[in-house]
Amino acid sequence: MLPDALCFQSPAPLIDIGANLTHESFQKDLDDVLERAAQANLTAMVLTGTDRASIDASAEMTRRDTPVALYSTAGLHPHHAGDFDDSLRHFIEESLTHPGVVAVGECGLDYHRDFSSPADQRRAFEAHLEMAARTRKPLFLHERDAGSDMLDMLRQWRDDIGPAVVHCFTGDKQTLYGYLDLDLYIGQTGWLCDERRGQHLRELVVDIPDHRLMIETDCPYLLPRNLPAKLKGRRHEPALLPWIAREIALCRGVGEADIARSTTANAQRFFGISAAT
Ligand SMILES: [Zn+2]
């Protein structure tokens, strides 16, 4: 259940490009979560595959008949990069042949927390870049506190890979401009709804061209801090995406419907999906 004050229908269809719906917190009420997302005017979502279990479970979910069209990604999160080996590479490659699996990732570099060594992270990321180049699938990238290395590696691969999105971008201006110079897409979450740590993003989001911006919840993480009602359990969910779209619209000085239309068109083009509108 969402409190009434949080039920908000987007004036135009939205696509959540990053939802971790295989997270255990969604196990009990997934059908309700999907129903609420449909009521909020979400027409599609891309489920994030971050390890063997979530790649499998996400791909499986895309097969179901659901009120919102589901797609998924297949990759290894940099936190788990130490586990990357040939067997996992084959598993990811095999998963990428599934019709519901639309991107390579999430993959990338995260130096914020040293769950895997930077050397392991670069090795695993390189393998994902190679898979994306070979399969021509778009890339779903994760980067935290590693902008410089990320840019270096992407520059080397730019001519070989297709479209790529830096999901949940939280970096600085220089890094953002570096990504835009490489013609990357940028994913924005509820991070920028946080007046304390998201202030720089509220200013930077204005600099992202219309045709390069996509939006995501990254649920169950990153619950927006400015919601008009408290949420028991503080679990973020796709039905709350319209609040993020509204905040971005406010920062950019445009209407909510404009943000919905452009981000949805971008997601459809990027992932090659045709969500009903
Ligand atoms: Zn991520």
Boltz pocket constraint, residues with backbone or C-beta under 6 A from the ligand:
constraints:
  - pocket:
      binder: B
      contacts: [[A, 106], [A, 141], [A, 142], [A, 143], [A, 167], [A, 168]]
      max_distance: 6.0
